[in-house]
């Protein structure tokens, strides 16, 4: 088992927070994150409204109830 490896499915994004602050997001694929430093939250795109995906700059609420800005 590799601790820092995250696999992101085609229908989700991975929001990365480093020390509690938004650091970025990752799309589909295999990604490396810093263990014990980065916290990751998966966002299912099927649960996000289609209108949200059309606009280039939006704000979304993560599972830990923090707001992050996502740019496409």
C-alpha positions in Angstrom: 0.0 0.0 0.0 1.3 3.4 -1.0 0.2 6.1 1.5 0.6 9.2 -0.7 -1.0 7.8 -3.9 -4.5 8.9 -4.8 -6.4 7.5 -7.8 -9.0 9.9 -9.2 -11.8 8.5 -11.3 -13.1 10.2 -14.5 -16.3 11.4 -12.7 -14.6 13.2 -9.8 -12.1 15.8 -8.8 -9.7 15.6 -5.9 -9.5 18.9 -3.9 -6.2 19.2 -2.0 -5.7 21.2 1.2 -2.3 21.7 2.6 -2.3 22.5 6.3 -6.0 23.3 6.0 -5.7 25.8 3.1 -6.8 25.2 -0.5 -3.8 24.1 -2.5 -5.3 22.9 -5.8 -7.3 20.2 -7.4 -6.5 17.2 -9.5 -8.5 15.6 -12.3 -8.6 12.0 -13.5 -5.5 9.9 -13.1 -2.9 8.8 -10.5 -1.6 11.5 -8.3 0.9 11.8 -5.5 0.1 13.9 -2.3 2.2 14.5 0.7 1.1 12.1 3.5 0.1 13.6 6.8 0.5 17.1 5.3 -2.2 17.2 2.6 -5.8 16.5 3.2 -7.8 15.4 0.2 -11.6 15.6 -0.5 -13.2 13.9 -3.4 -15.9 15.9 -5.3 -18.3 13.8 -7.4 -19.1 15.8 -10.6 -22.4 13.9 -11.0 -23.6 15.7 -7.8 -22.5 19.1 -9.0 -25.0 21.0 -11.1 -24.3 21.1 -14.9 -24.4 24.9 -14.9 -21.5 25.0 -12.3 -19.3 23.1 -14.8 -19.9 25.6 -17.6 -18.5 28.6 -15.7 -14.7 28.9 -15.4 -14.5 30.3 -11.9 -16.8 29.0 -9.1 -16.7 28.5 -5.4 -17.7 25.1 -3.9 -18.1 23.8 -0.4 -16.0 20.8 0.6 -17.0 18.0 2.9 -15.3 19.7 5.8 -17.5 22.8 5.2 -14.7 25.1 3.9 -15.2 27.1 0.7 -12.6 26.8 -2.1 -12.3 28.4 -5.5 -12.0 26.0 -8.4 -10.7 27.1 -11.8 -11.1 24.9 -14.8 
